[in-house]
Amino acid sequence: MEGAKESKWGWLKKLLGLQPTLIPLVSARIVADAEYRYFLSLSRHHSQVPPFEFVRLLLHYYARVLFLFNPADTQMIESAKELMEMMRAIFRRRVDPDCDVLQRGGIDQAMTLVKSETQEKRREITTTLYYIRRGELYLKTDIPKNATTQHILYSVPALLQSILPELDARSVNVLNYAVAKMHEAYQAGKSFSELGNMSAIPTETFDSAAKLFGQPPSPE
């Protein structure tokens, strides 16, 4: 009976236009194996989706992965620090489509990017960035139970390397500036483990970069 009531209420909200409509923008499939070989595929869900949406996908995914690391667990905190130090090393110099992300991050001997999808002992992570309304974005991410902490950690630079060829010059500028501002926010004491910051920090840093470089801000 309770389930029926919830179903009716959901139908009523949709009828009255109170239920947010999720509009998919861009997605990534990240497939890794036990040897840390990564295959990535990117998708635009509409032909007119601009390149900077891949920047937002990366920023929100980076924040989401950091959020996964439990601050009460010492090992998890060390993993979060490892990821941030890796990303700081990558962005210590300007990142562009010719950049070797794995080499800059010092992980080119630990993981590889491959052109064909692995079929053995695969871990498939999917992440999709949705537009809701009034500047609100939602990132839906599915991570399999057999993905190790290291699989998840390496998925961030893997995604970064894969989006770079998709970016135009302005989007590259936005990416570099926004990631730097994210790191400043975390260093200033904003916690990556707070639920509100998981969305607020990537949104605010993207919007500040967008205004600076003339990219459209988050939609209203």
Steps between C-alpha positions, in 0.01 A plus 500: 500500500781741588670427168175573315470835676856592405433398140187715483684794656782466246244497217332810643828690528582415140152606389534835678847559366657485845733211423831616347566378147847351458652593165817299428789705365813287482607157624811292545550125520820405679592133473802370689648158563713344773818629333372860505448520127232761431268532203284812482215606276332840511148588387322823416127452551406783267671615182524859625664421834807730516852382592499669841247244628787250507684742729203502734482121486864477609461757779190336645643150467822607676295646786281187513800268528652710779166486681511119493809494722376472859674766716467269803716236330875572506567297187221675314636842597841398368338397171326838476831678564667280238240596242522871574881496493486315169260754352706791632808352333312466171374860515826649628554601138226585255311195375411486129396231246865403443564441869600153622288496815622165629866596468447832677314325778781246541266209433596403144668184635204412722215527247445520126230620263400249233300528178300180533267407780623238743281193549678333791439591864352829388384782723268739319436846642235713333444867568246737343458872549139619498349846488201539732387864505598845623871436477478164676705206381490140613774241453387138501790260552490122522807328643511118517571326828807329357671834427788554742591837649789516253268431206281790606794730569660440157168551326528878554824558303376244245187708445705820484727356230200386298311830502795716390463429126134605525579850628537826310742776608255676732398175666867419566537839671189433708628155598837626622354790694213302655719213623741751656206667677373162623838430658502847658158434650608169652825650626307787660308250711190414301444131563471263203304265728209741554201415284428860401858560385489202266287704260564857617878508456514374138200717409644818655849448357365427152277809507785726611720361222219531248450868576872566474545328164167577342347155523127476574444454875280229645154527337229685690 
